[in-house]
Amino acid sequence: MEVSKKRKKLFTIIAISFGLLFIPFSLLLLEISLRSYIHFKHGKPGKWYGIYQYDDELGATHRPNSYNTNSSLNNYGLRTAADVPANKPEGSLRIYCSGGSTTFCYNLETYDAWPSILQNKLNDIKGHKNDQVLNGGQICFSISHEYTLGKKLIPQLKPDIVLIFTGVNEGMSAEQLARKSPGYLDLLLAEKKWGEVPKDLDQARFWKRNSAVVRLWDYYIKKWLEKALTSNYKGSDPALEGKTKINPDISNSNSVIFHPYVMENFEACLNNYIDFIRSNGAIPIIIKYGDNGSKDWHMEKGTRVWRDKAVEIGKNKGVVICDPSVIYEKLDNRNSYFIESGIHVTKSGAEVLAGELVKTILNISNKDH
């Protein structure tokens, strides 16, 4: 018996409707399954899954009392196991660590990050049992982000010492600003508008902040596909490695990091940040961090330039400098102390950094007493 045209049309509508409903239902089911798995494997009592929340000034910032698969954030959204008590124990030190992913240590578990190791080392020393080290690092943060976050948290936390690990993400931050319009960096420079914060970081995406499925895609499936699709290629021209292409209208520069705004903004923000830290009664310490010794363009023309500029600014302002870079340079198998980026420490690298910071901090605290 031949099916009527009306029935065919009805069956087609039903099939399409089912298909349209099946996709979101499957994604919802996958989202629930992933969240359930993460909760039972990594869940923390009293904490919410997903470490980012929307922020007017930063685009996104850490959510207090949250966790993900390798991190646990406390009541201030800091990557520190213990909550920050309202009153600091008498005679103890409270240390705030400022920086980007190299401070946050995304590649390590919370207890293996260098701020956590630093706290453990201090707590083992007589008279420092109650010292607390607060990890305020956030992924992709530049000096503008660090200063903006510091202005929020430092007056509340009232730290005795602020450790500054900066100069890692300036090029990326400037690239994000440059995307706003041709000549935007020229405009900022002309107006001397320092500390402009780009808010389009990856973690500022709504679905990235709120969906386990999107994180699964970004962190695992997408990377696996990219690796599989590019496995037959040997890579790009080493001469172009690390360079960021931008609109040629921006000061006739072929790379964002060479635009004069980038360095002038870095200098102005760091100077202002140091003054702000001191005005809140804390002692700033600038870290001259180490690296794997790579000779690539990005390291020699970018990261080390900003790191050394931070040290120069600190010395001019009488800031204490902690220099673990000379220690790493003397170590055998130097590469093993850093991951592929060349500056993010492994657990052994974190031990070295924390050990040097202990010496610097004890030297300061002994002088104060």
HELIX and SHEET records of a PDB file:
HELIX    1   1 LYS A    5  HIS A   42  1                                  38    
HELIX    2   2 SER A  101  PHE A  104  1                                   4    
HELIX    3   3 THR A  110  ASP A  112  5                                   3    
HELIX    4   4 TRP A  114  ASN A  123  1                                  10    
HELIX    5   5 ILE A  143  LEU A  157  1                                  15    
HELIX    6   6 GLU A  170  ALA A  178  1                                   9    
HELIX    7   7 TYR A  184  ALA A  190  1                                   7    
HELIX    8   8 ASP A  202  ALA A  204  5                                   3    
HELIX    9   9 PHE A  206  ASN A  210  1                                   5    
HELIX   10  10 ALA A  212  LEU A  216  1                                   5    
HELIX   11  11 TRP A  217  ILE A  221  3                                   5    
HELIX   12  12 LYS A  222  LEU A  229  1                                   8    
HELIX   13  13 PRO A  238  LEU A  240  5                                   3    
HELIX   14  14 VAL A  256  PHE A  258  5                                   3    
HELIX   15  15 PRO A  260  SER A  279  1                                  20    
HELIX   16  16 TRP A  297  HIS A  298  1                                   2    
HELIX   17  17 MET A  299  THR A  303  3                                   5    
HELIX   18  18 ARG A  304  ASN A  316  1                                  13    
HELIX   19  19 SER A  325  LYS A  330  1                                   6    
HELIX   20  20 ARG A  334  TYR A  337  5                                   4    
HELIX   21  21 LYS A  347  ASP A  368  1                                  22    
SHEET    1   A 2 TRP A  48  TYR A  49  0                                        
SHEET    2   A 2 SER A  66  TYR A  67  1                                        
SHEET    1   B 2 TYR A  52  ASP A  55  0                                        
SHEET    2   B 2 GLY A  59  HIS A  62 -1                                        
SHEET    1   C 5 GLN A 132  ASN A 135  0                                        
SHEET    2   C 5 ARG A  94  GLY A  99  1                                        
SHEET    3   C 5 ILE A 161  PHE A 165  1                                        
SHEET    4   C 5 ILE A 283  ILE A 287  1                                        
SHEET    5   C 5 VAL A 320  CYS A 322  1                                        
END                                                                             
